[in-house]
Amino acid sequence: MRASRLVSVLLLLQARGQLTAGELAAELEVSERTIHRDVEALSASGVPIYAERGSHGGIRLVDGYRTRLTGMTGEEAETLFLAGMPGPAAELGLGTVVAGAQLKVLASLPPELRVRASRLVERFHLDAGDWFRRTQPVPHLGALSDAVWSATRIAIDYDRGEGPTHRLLEPLGLVLKAGTWYVVAAVDGQIRTYRVSRVVSAEPTEERFDRPEGFDLARYWAESSEAYERDVARVEVTVRVRPDRLDILRDAIGNATVEAAEYLGDPDPEGWLRLRVRLDWPDEAPLTLLRAGPWLEVLDPPEVRSRLAAAARAIAERYAGDGV
């Protein structure tokens, strides 16, 4: 662990020139005392590292010194190539750039790491999309990406299902979540999230904007995702399901929802299981549960049961003339 940290200290100083003990400690999540011990250890091993005192001081390497360590382990080399996702990169117009970068990195690796990285590409492949789900068209992703890079405003028409509305965005970043692209943007002083597939037109402008000071895209996304999952409307539904058809229920409402379900007592006289599940979006719950077919019965609440029954009757009536 310490050897890895010493390498990290070297690479950080090599990349940034000079850092204080506090900055290094925060970066590596250790105490300043640990950093001072690491500096002494590096100096004792012959590394030309020194500390300057004063308000503008800090820890630095002698000018011109470059460590021969790449800092890349076998696992890191493998991860680099495992992280290459050609689909999203191609959607951003960066497919050939990613491929070219990987080739350059591969060529620069020592032979043993080159073999390991090549073997990984041969044996593992990442497919981020869901089964039976076509990638949503995102014809305006390139324009939004350009606006993010150049920090220029972009005018869009956005369709939430009730017809397009006009927005002037100050795009701060793009996020790929479970195969779906989102643009995070400032609008009228507030930061909002828009699904890129719902953008029906995009018109770049020449107007530049200043990014909010200290804005962190990853932190914003984590916090907004947590808030969304916490605040989304939910309904608790009690169901009975044939135990050998739990896989169909998993397909209908999601494996995570089934795993989090509360099992209520022993199986009933027919051997069916009773579960209490929590479903997002109460209005959509009946049709979601209908996907489980005759292998599931909703017991409670009454409004979900009645709406599911009404949907089943409507389906039966539609096919009544077919001798079913």
URVEN-V486602 format. One record per backbone hydrogen bond with DSSP energy under -1.0 kcal/mol. CO is the residue of the C=O (numbers start at 0). NH is the residue of the N-H. If there is no record, write none. Layout:
CO_NH + CO_NH
This chain:
0_4 + 1_5 + 2_6 + 3_7 + 4_8 + 5_9 + 6_10 + 7_11 + 8_12 + 9_13 + 10_14 + 11_15 + 12_16 + 15_17 + 18_58 + 19_23 + 20_24 + 21_25 + 22_26 + 23_27 + 24_29 + 30_34 + 31_35 + 32_36 + 33_37 + 34_38 + 35_39 + 36_40 + 37_41 + 38_42 + 39_43 + 40_44 + 41_46 + 42_45 + 46_48 + 47_61 + 49_59 + 53_56 + 57_51 + 58_18 + 59_49 + 61_64 + 72_76 + 73_77 + 74_78 + 75_79 + 76_80 + 77_81 + 78_82 + 84_88 + 85_89 + 86_90 + 87_91 + 88_93 + 89_92 + 93_97 + 94_98 + 95_99 + 96_100 + 97_101 + 98_102 + 99_103 + 100_104 + 101_105 + 102_106 + 103_107 + 109_113 + 110_114 + 111_115 + 112_116 + 113_117 + 114_118 + 115_119 + 116_120 + 117_121 + 118_122 + 119_123 + 137_140 + 139_143 + 140_144 + 141_145 + 142_146 + 143_147 + 144_148 + 145_149 + 146_150 + 146_151 + 150_208 + 152_204 + 153_168 + 154_202 + 155_166 + 156_199 + 156_200 + 157_164 + 164_157 + 166_155 + 168_153 + 169_185 + 172_183 + 174_181 + 176_179 + 179_176 + 180_195 + 181_174 + 182_193 + 183_171 + 183_172 + 184_191 + 185_169 + 186_189 + 189_186 + 191_184 + 193_182 + 194_197 + 195_198 + 197_158 + 200_156 + 202_154 + 206_152 + 211_214 + 215_219 + 216_220 + 217_221 + 218_222 + 219_223 + 220_224 + 221_225 + 222_226 + 223_227 + 224_228 + 225_229 + 226_230 + 227_231 + 232_280 + 234_278 + 236_276 + 237_298 + 237_299 + 238_274 + 239_296 + 240_272 + 241_244 + 244_248 + 245_249 + 246_250 + 247_251 + 248_252 + 249_253 + 253_257 + 254_258 + 255_259 + 257_260 + 261_275 + 267_270 + 271_267 + 272_240 + 273_263 + 274_238 + 275_261 + 276_236 + 278_234 + 280_283 + 283_287 + 284_288 + 285_289 + 288_291 + 289_292 + 291_294 + 292_295 + 294_241 + 296_239 + 299_237 + 300_304 + 301_305 + 302_306 + 303_307 + 304_308 + 305_309 + 306_310 + 307_311 + 308_312 + 309_313 + 310_314 + 311_315 + 312_316 + 313_317 + 314_318 + 316_319 + 318_321
